[in-house]
Amino acid sequence: MNENLLDFIMCEIRNYLNARPESADTLEGIHNWWIRWPDVAESQMITADALQRLEAQGFLEQKNIGSRVLWRRKRN
């Protein structure tokens, strides 16, 4: 796995949520709208890995809404 790319994606997600702390979205929405890809977007799999790492760090949480999973900044 490309650690530099993973770090880039994690930073993009953190920056997005720092500017918009109440935001929540699906994997697909985050991948397509929250990350400013410098060129062609990478695979959604690496975005999923970044989300999992941010969750493990305590920055994000998942919220199930019906059959969809939304990701958002962890709430206390």
C-alpha positions in Angstrom: 0.0 0.0 0.0 1.2 3.5 -0.8 1.6 5.1 2.6 2.1 8.6 1.1 -1.2 8.3 -0.8 -3.0 7.0 2.3 -1.6 10.0 4.3 -2.8 12.4 1.6 -6.3 11.0 1.7 -6.4 11.1 5.5 -5.3 14.7 5.5 -7.9 15.6 2.9 -10.6 14.1 5.0 -9.4 15.8 8.2 -9.2 19.1 6.4 -12.7 18.7 5.0 -14.1 18.0 8.4 -12.2 20.7 10.1 -13.8 23.2 7.7 -17.3 21.5 7.9 -17.4 19.6 11.3 -21.1 18.6 11.0 -20.6 16.8 7.6 -21.3 13.2 7.1 -21.3 11.1 3.9 -20.9 7.6 2.4 -17.7 6.1 1.2 -18.6 7.0 -2.3 -19.5 10.6 -1.4 -16.3 11.1 0.5 -14.2 9.6 -2.2 -15.8 11.7 -4.9 -16.4 15.1 -3.2 -14.2 15.4 -0.1 -10.9 14.5 -1.6 -9.2 16.9 -4.0 -7.5 14.4 -6.2 -4.4 15.9 -7.9 -5.1 13.8 -11.1 -7.4 10.9 -11.7 -9.2 9.6 -8.6 -7.7 6.4 -7.0 -9.6 3.3 -6.2 -12.3 3.6 -3.5 -10.5 0.8 -1.6 -7.7 3.2 -0.5 -10.3 5.7 0.7 -12.0 2.9 2.6 -8.6 2.1 4.2 -8.1 5.8 5.1 -11.6 5.9 6.8 -10.8 2.8 8.8 -7.5 4.2 10.0 -9.2 7.5 11.0 -11.8 5.5 12.9 -9.1 3.5 14.7 -7.4 6.8 15.6 -10.7 8.0 17.2 -11.3 10.8 14.6 -14.2 9.3 12.7 -17.2 7.1 13.4 -19.7 5.2 11.3 -23.4 5.8 11.5 -25.9 3.4 10.0 -28.8 5.2 8.3 -31.1 2.5 6.9 -29.0 0.4 4.6 -26.3 3.1 4.2 -23.2 3.7 6.2 -22.3 7.3 6.8 -18.9 8.5 8.1 -18.6 11.5 10.3 -16.4 13.2 12.8 -16.6 11.3 16.1 -19.1 12.8 18.5 -18.7 12.7 22.3 
